[in-house]
Amino acid sequence: MSKGRQGLALQVQQGLKRDPHGGDLFVFRGRTGSLIKIIWHDGIRMSLYAKRLEQGRFVWPSAREGIVSLTNAQLSCLLEGIDWRNPRYSWRPQSAG
């Protein structure tokens, strides 16, 4: 396991008291808010995914006890840089029919 995955998996295990090999996604945000890293164990090996926004910041939920559970839709919005707490359509229908 690389140093990045190993360090994040250790944070999950020791800091959050969770099993990093349990199949859950664990998402970490960088200090500036423009980088996120996700670790996930698929039953065979640990994977590390990273995404950086060129503009703006990831909208980060406030965490109680260090853990936040997100739905698939909320995670999808987070990964796209959309404010998942108040998503808005980029267009409005002109007519009902």
C-alpha positions in Angstrom: 0.0 0.0 0.0 1.4 3.4 -0.9 2.2 6.0 1.8 -0.9 8.1 1.0 -3.4 5.3 1.2 -1.6 3.9 4.3 -1.7 7.2 6.1 -5.4 7.8 5.4 -6.3 4.2 6.3 -4.5 4.7 9.6 -6.5 7.9 10.2 -9.7 6.0 9.6 -8.7 3.2 11.9 -7.2 5.2 14.8 -8.9 8.6 14.5 -12.4 7.6 13.5 -12.3 4.1 15.1 -13.7 2.6 11.9 -12.5 -0.4 9.7 -10.9 1.0 6.5 -11.2 -2.4 4.9 -15.0 -2.6 5.5 -16.0 -1.3 2.0 -17.1 2.2 3.0 -15.9 5.3 1.2 -13.8 7.6 3.4 -13.5 11.1 2.0 -10.9 13.6 3.2 -10.6 17.3 2.2 -7.4 19.2 1.8 -6.6 22.3 3.8 -7.5 24.8 1.1 -10.8 23.0 0.3 -10.0 22.5 -3.4 -8.7 18.9 -3.0 -10.4 15.8 -1.8 -9.1 12.2 -1.5 -11.2 9.1 -1.2 -10.0 5.7 0.0 -12.0 2.6 -0.6 -11.3 -1.1 -0.1 -13.1 -3.3 -2.6 -12.4 -6.6 -0.8 -9.1 -7.1 -2.7 -7.1 -4.0 -2.4 -7.3 -0.4 -1.2 -7.9 2.3 -3.8 -7.1 6.1 -3.6 -9.0 8.6 -5.7 -8.2 12.3 -5.7 -9.9 15.3 -7.3 -8.9 18.9 -7.4 -11.2 21.8 -8.4 -9.6 24.4 -10.6 -11.9 27.1 -9.2 -13.9 27.2 -6.0 -13.9 24.8 -3.1 -15.7 21.6 -2.2 -18.7 22.3 0.0 -17.9 20.4 3.2 -20.5 19.2 5.7 -20.1 20.0 9.4 -19.1 16.8 11.2 -20.2 15.8 14.6 -17.8 13.3 16.2 -15.7 13.4 13.0 -18.1 11.4 10.9 -20.7 12.4 8.3 -22.9 10.1 6.3 -23.9 11.2 2.8 -26.3 9.8 0.4 -25.2 8.8 -3.1 -26.8 12.0 -4.5 -25.0 14.2 -1.9 -21.7 12.6 -2.6 -22.2 13.1 -6.3 -22.9 16.8 -5.8 -19.9 17.1 -3.5 -17.6 15.6 -6.1 -18.9 18.0 -8.8 -18.3 21.0 -6.5 -22.1 21.6 -6.2 -23.5 22.9 -2.9 -25.3 19.7 -1.9 -27.2 21.5 0.9 -29.0 23.7 -1.6 -28.7 22.3 -5.2 -30.2 24.5 -8.0 -31.0 23.7 -11.5 -29.0 25.6 -14.1 -32.1 26.1 -16.2 -35.9 26.5 -15.6 -38.6 25.0 -17.8 -40.3 27.6 -19.9 -43.7 25.9 -20.0 -45.5 23.0 -18.3 -46.2 21.1 -21.5 
